[in-house]
Amino acid sequence: MVDSDDELLTMEEIVNELGKTRATIHKYMRQGMPFLKKGRNNFFKKSEALKWFWGQQMGDDYVEQTSKAQEIYPEDPLAQIAYIRNNSTKRTYATGMVEIMQRAFQLNTDTMSDEICLKAGLFDQLGRGMLFAIKQIPHSDDKDDKRFFYIANRIESFISAVIQQRHAYIYKEIPFVSFFGTEVMTREKYDREEAGFYCYDEQNMEFFTTLEGRPSDAYCRL
């Protein structure tokens, strides 16, 4: 199975991956970013393009230390993180740590689980760190700030997945069998609709149905 780092990206895909414009990517190509020419189209090997990009952004320390960490500990991401923490600048440590995590989750192997189980407190710690970092972004209402929206989009994807799992009762859809057949809905919606269908009006001594929620003057059987 091919590692996702080895995939070839189109010009549009590398633009989205880096959050840059086509003009900026062409400038990078002139400056030495690796690319492949196929006919009239340009393609980019993801691992090589990202390594070149981060090397330009971070400087020699980043390239040297992250390359050494991978060379010394090729199969141990945690040892790689410890190495750059002890042998590089703070910025290289922070950026390299995230890149190592990203690379670890990009590996497609039969031994890697698709599900991760972590203590809730770790997400609280991560949230505190992310919140502090985000507060360092200058106040701006620039709707064309592609860098901000690139960052925000990926953070939102992570946060949404975490919240959906944390509050699965509300967000996870599962099949329910009822008189009307099998319907797929959340447990919260099922309970709400069941409460609406099976309500008893004491004043009129009869059952009635409603999907408007639980009426205040009726007893509902859940």
Secondary structure, DSSP 8 states (H G I E B T S, - for coil): ---GGG-EE-HHHHHHHHT--HHHHHHHHHHT---EEETTEEEEEHHHHHHHHHHHHH-HHHHHHHHHHHHH-TT-HHHHHHHHHHHS-HHHHHHHHHHHHHHHHH---TTS-S-----HHHHHHHHHHHHHHHTTS-----TT-HHHHHHHHHHHHHHHHHHHHHTHHHH-EEEEEETTEEEEEEHHHHHHHHHHHSEEETTTTEEE--SS---TTEEE--
